């Protein structure tokens, strides 16, 4: 039997020493913004759209891989990594997400987070500090989120604008 897979993009949005997360009620975990790549959308368009729609902030991708300045064909910024995640959805059933992970920073000014979103300090992520507000009580973000957050802080912190 073939496993159904969806392409998704996730953005680890860094602002100084904090990372943007929310409690995902379906997954029951603290996660960064992200979602499905829509038809006729490339992964970078998808991740920036998802950040804007979900969290209410504008971001820009911090490149982590090689791109080439060509007139044609256009180069898409590659993700930091790609993960395959098992999704146990009560509505859509079991499937997997092929998730393209990007590191991002805030773009512009005057950001106001949508309800349910919060900035989490790097120290709290590094220490696996339980975060209050989830339906399961206080739980730390998952290990993969904490590991990728550590890399995001390093990459975004060392990137120049």
C-alpha positions as CSV (number, residue, x, y, z in Angstrom):
1,X,0.0,0.0,0.0
2,X,1.3,3.5,-1.0
3,X,1.4,6.1,1.7
4,X,-0.3,9.4,0.8
5,X,2.1,12.3,1.1
6,X,1.6,16.1,1.0
7,X,4.3,18.7,0.4
8,X,4.5,21.3,3.2
9,X,6.8,24.2,4.2
10,X,7.6,25.4,7.8
11,X,9.3,28.6,8.8
12,X,11.3,29.0,12.0
13,X,10.9,32.7,12.5
14,X,13.6,34.3,14.7
15,X,13.5,37.7,16.3
16,X,16.8,38.3,18.2
17,X,16.8,35.5,20.8
18,X,13.2,34.4,20.5
19,X,11.3,32.0,18.2
20,X,7.7,32.2,17.1
21,X,5.5,29.2,18.2
22,X,1.9,28.3,18.8
23,X,0.0,25.4,20.3
24,X,-1.3,23.2,17.4
25,X,-4.5,21.6,18.7
26,X,-4.7,18.8,16.2
27,X,-1.1,17.8,16.6
28,X,-1.1,18.6,20.3
29,X,2.4,20.2,20.2
30,X,4.1,23.6,20.2
31,X,5.0,24.2,16.5
32,X,6.3,27.0,14.2
33,X,4.1,28.3,11.4
34,X,3.8,26.2,8.3
35,X,1.4,24.3,6.1
36,X,0.6,22.8,2.7
37,X,2.2,24.1,-0.5
38,X,-0.7,25.0,-2.7
39,X,-1.0,24.4,-6.4
40,X,1.2,26.7,-8.5
41,X,3.2,27.8,-5.4
42,X,6.9,27.2,-4.8
43,X,8.0,26.3,-1.2
44,X,9.3,29.8,-0.5
45,X,6.1,31.4,-1.5
46,X,4.2,28.9,0.7
47,X,6.3,29.4,3.8
48,X,6.0,33.2,3.7
49,X,2.3,33.0,3.0
50,X,1.7,30.5,5.9
51,X,3.7,32.8,8.3
52,X,1.6,35.8,7.3
53,X,-1.7,34.0,7.4
54,X,-1.2,32.0,10.6
55,X,0.9,34.3,12.8
56,X,0.0,37.7,11.3
57,X,3.6,38.8,10.7
58,X,5.8,39.4,7.7
59,X,9.1,37.5,7.4
60,X,11.9,36.9,5.0
61,X,13.9,33.7,4.4
62,X,17.5,33.6,5.5
63,X,19.3,31.5,2.9
64,X,21.1,28.4,4.2
65,X,22.2,26.8,0.9
66,X,23.6,27.6,-2.5
67,X,21.6,29.6,-5.1
68,X,22.8,30.9,-8.4
69,X,22.2,34.3,-10.0
70,X,20.9,33.2,-13.4
71,X,18.6,35.1,-15.7
72,X,16.9,31.7,-16.4
73,X,16.0,29.4,-14.9
74,X,15.0,31.1,-11.6
75,X,16.6,29.5,-8.5
76,X,14.4,28.8,-5.5
77,X,16.0,29.2,-2.1
78,X,16.6,25.7,-0.9
79,X,15.3,24.7,2.6
80,X,17.7,24.1,5.5
81,X,16.4,20.5,5.6
82,X,13.5,18.3,4.5
83,X,11.7,16.1,7.0
84,X,9.1,13.4,6.5
85,X,6.6,13.6,9.3
86,X,3.9,11.0,10.1
87,X,0.5,12.7,10.4
88,X,-2.4,10.9,12.3
89,X,-5.3,13.0,11.2
90,X,-8.8,11.9,12.5
91,X,-10.4,13.5,9.5
92,X,-8.0,12.8,6.6
93,X,-6.5,9.6,8.0
94,X,-2.9,8.6,8.2
95,X,-0.5,10.4,5.8
96,X,2.9,12.0,5.7
97,X,4.2,15.5,5.2
98,X,7.3,16.1,3.2
99,X,8.2,19.2,5.1
100,X,10.6,21.8,3.8
101,X,12.2,23.6,6.7
102,X,13.2,27.3,6.3
103,X,14.8,29.7,8.7
104,X,13.3,33.2,8.7
105,X,13.5,36.6,10.4
106,X,11.0,39.3,10.8
107,X,10.6,41.7,7.8
108,X,9.4,45.3,8.2
109,X,8.0,46.8,11.4
110,X,4.8,47.0,13.5
111,X,4.2,43.3,13.9
112,X,1.2,42.2,15.9
113,X,0.8,38.5,16.5
114,X,-2.4,36.7,15.8
115,X,-4.1,35.1,18.8
116,X,-2.5,31.9,20.0
117,X,1.0,32.8,18.9
118,X,3.9,33.6,21.2
119,X,7.6,34.4,21.2
120,X,9.6,31.8,23.1
121,X,13.0,32.6,24.4
122,X,16.0,30.6,23.1
123,X,16.9,29.7,26.7
124,X,13.5,28.1,27.3
125,X,13.8,26.1,24.1
126,X,17.3,25.0,24.9
127,X,16.2,23.9,28.4
128,X,13.1,22.1,27.1
129,X,11.0,24.4,29.4
130,X,7.3,23.4,29.5
131,X,5.2,26.1,27.9
132,X,1.8,26.8,29.4
133,X,-1.2,27.3,27.2
134,X,-1.7,24.1,25.4
135,X,-4.7,21.9,25.9
136,X,-2.5,19.3,27.5
137,X,-1.3,21.7,30.2
138,X,2.3,22.7,30.2
139,X,4.5,20.8,27.8
140,X,7.9,21.6,26.1
141,X,8.1,21.9,22.4
142,X,9.1,18.6,20.6
143,X,12.7,17.6,20.3
144,X,12.9,18.3,16.6
145,X,11.5,21.8,17.1
146,X,14.1,22.5,19.8
147,X,16.9,21.2,17.7
148,X,15.9,23.1,14.6
149,X,15.4,26.2,16.7
150,X,19.0,26.0,17.9
151,X,20.2,26.0,14.3
152,X,17.8,28.8,13.3
153,X,19.2,31.0,16.1
154,X,22.8,30.4,14.9
155,X,22.0,30.9,11.2
156,X,19.8,34.0,11.6
157,X,22.1,35.5,14.2
158,X,25.1,35.2,11.9
159,X,23.3,36.4,8.7
160,X,23.8,39.9,7.6
161,X,20.9,41.9,6.1
